[in-house]
């Protein structure tokens, strides 16, 4: 019984250490949400320009910029 209690205490200490490390880490949720909103706005504007006669190239450029924003958000989500 003593060994089981000792193992349980060690596991709880390790869990608390991991939780403390997560709390100290950078909170990227707000940044990711902002980047997602920017991406959505750029996508809507880009598609609007794309379907207006004479502004197809402008629409493509806006969509590409939105895609770059989305790629940045992707890397923040999976690398941080």
C-alpha positions as CSV (number, residue, x, y, z in Angstrom):
1,X,0.0,0.0,0.0
2,X,2.9,2.3,0.8
3,X,4.4,1.9,-2.7
4,X,1.0,2.6,-4.4
5,X,0.6,5.9,-2.3
6,X,4.2,6.9,-3.2
7,X,3.5,6.3,-6.9
8,X,0.3,8.2,-6.7
9,X,2.0,11.2,-5.1
10,X,4.7,11.2,-7.7
11,X,2.2,11.1,-10.5
12,X,0.2,14.0,-8.9
13,X,3.5,16.0,-8.6
14,X,4.3,15.3,-12.3
15,X,0.8,16.3,-13.3
16,X,1.0,19.5,-11.4
17,X,4.4,20.3,-13.0
18,X,2.9,19.8,-16.4
19,X,-0.1,22.0,-15.6
20,X,2.2,24.8,-14.2
21,X,4.2,24.6,-17.4
22,X,1.1,25.0,-19.6
23,X,0.0,28.0,-17.5
24,X,3.3,29.7,-18.0
25,X,3.2,29.0,-21.8
26,X,2.1,31.5,-24.3
27,X,-1.6,31.7,-24.8
28,X,-2.2,31.8,-28.5
29,X,-5.9,31.4,-28.6
30,X,-6.7,35.1,-29.0
31,X,-4.1,35.5,-31.7
32,X,-5.4,32.5,-33.5
33,X,-9.0,33.7,-33.3
34,X,-7.9,37.1,-34.6
35,X,-6.0,35.5,-37.5
36,X,-9.1,33.4,-38.3
37,X,-11.3,36.4,-38.4
38,X,-8.8,38.2,-40.7
39,X,-8.7,35.2,-42.9
40,X,-12.5,35.0,-43.2
41,X,-12.8,38.7,-44.0
42,X,-10.1,38.5,-46.6
43,X,-11.7,35.4,-48.2
44,X,-15.1,37.2,-48.4
45,X,-13.6,40.4,-49.8
46,X,-11.4,38.4,-52.2
47,X,-14.3,36.3,-53.6
48,X,-16.4,39.5,-53.9
49,X,-13.6,41.1,-56.0
50,X,-13.0,38.0,-58.0
51,X,-16.5,37.8,-59.3
52,X,-16.7,41.6,-60.2
53,X,-15.7,42.1,-63.8
54,X,-12.3,43.8,-64.2
55,X,-11.1,43.0,-60.6
56,X,-10.3,39.3,-61.0
57,X,-6.5,39.8,-60.4
58,X,-7.2,42.0,-57.3
59,X,-9.5,39.2,-56.0
60,X,-6.8,36.6,-56.5
61,X,-4.2,38.7,-54.7
62,X,-6.6,39.3,-51.7
63,X,-7.4,35.5,-51.5
64,X,-3.6,34.7,-51.6
65,X,-3.0,37.1,-48.7
66,X,-5.8,35.4,-46.8
67,X,-4.2,32.1,-47.4
68,X,-0.9,33.3,-46.1
69,X,-2.7,34.5,-42.9
70,X,-4.3,31.0,-42.6
71,X,-0.9,29.3,-43.0
72,X,0.5,31.5,-40.3
73,X,-2.4,30.5,-38.0
74,X,-1.8,26.8,-38.9
75,X,1.8,27.0,-37.8
76,X,0.9,28.8,-34.6
77,X,-1.6,26.1,-33.8
78,X,0.7,23.2,-34.4
79,X,4.1,24.5,-33.5
80,X,3.4,26.4,-30.3
